[in-house]
Amino acid sequence: MESHQLTQSGWHIIGHGHAIDLLRRTLAAQQVRHAYLFTGPDHIGKTLLIHRFAQTLLCTGGPDPHVAPQEPCNTCLACRKVLHGNHPDLHIIAKAPDKQFILIEQIRALQSDSARRTLEGRRNVFIIQGAHEMNMQAANCLLKTLEEPEPDVVLLHTVPDPGLLLPTILSRVQQVSMHLLTSSQIKNALEQRWEVDPQEAALIAALAAGRVGWAIQAVEDEDLLSERKAQLEALTKLPLVSKVQRFDIAQKLSADTDKARNVLELWLLWWRDMVLAANHCLDLTVNVDMRDTLSQQAAKLGTDEAERIVHAILNTLEALDQNVNARTALEVLMLDLPAIKM
């Protein structure tokens, strides 16, 4: 369901009832805080929920157009502008594609915009996507805004883990925790909203591992599942190749850090499945279409080795988040991967 196709009022979010209830109660009591932090794993719907909340804060279609309703009407002019990305009082701050961080200049621009009167709405709403990607100067600059907020300003942040932000920032925001969905929630949504065949919906829901955003991507992008299969097939061959070949793979992956993260997250799911398979819990694995391969490799590697690789991948992801040289981090991981002799 695309955002511009919404014609009925409501949040139109899959799952996350607890988070939505928290926001609804806040709106009903007219006690909107000046800053919120939406936390949870990637691809679970944080960006969508944060935009729906921003839309509701600006919506004029409720019983009193001067007060934010408990849910967006999706039809008033303000809602339509938010849905189409052109509301003048909604500002998006994110890391530029060619930069490593959200920069202090972007936060200074936020401060300048927040000091101005609203153009159309009752509030100035700022969305900071991936707040953990601020460099230290930007984070300290934002802290000043959080300490002395303008009365009509609401700051909405997203982050995978609150531990990635400064404690001084965490103490000044209302946290909204979001969690992985169940496979049945995702499967039902794919069948009902996207009219996906039940068998395909079950497979995608299992592979999504609770990440509804990934599941929707898999439905809308036909290449995603085939790319995943190719990546996993290449991963299963890594224990069989030489160090030179592994370093060549590390070099290619390091050319695009964002792509490398996505690949590592896929690898992480695979090796977590390997741990389960080694402990005879194959029915709990995510990669349901590759269980035979998992079973074969798990029998050769064992639990301890599989758990070691899980930790190695987690360490590599942490290194990338801390902007360690990507090629170096990936080469270290390649050395950590086990070798299996045929």
Secondary structure, DSSP 8 states (H G I E B T S, - for coil): --GGG--SSS---SS-HHHHHHHHHHHHTT---SEEEEE--TTSSHHHHHHHHHHHHH---SSSTTS--SS--S-SHHHHHHHTT--TTEEEE---TT-SSB-HHHHHHHHHHHTS--SSSSSEEEEETTGGGB-HHHHHHHHHHHHS--TTEEEEEEES-GGGS-HHHHTTSEEEE-----HHHHHHHHHHHS---HHHHHHHHHHHTT-HHHHHHHHH-HHHHHHHHHHHHHHHHGGGS-HHHHHHHHHHHHT-HHHHHHHHHHHHHHHHHHHHHHTT-GGG-S-GGGHHHHHHHHHHH-HHHHHHHHHHHHHHHHHHHTT--HHHHHHHHHHHS-----
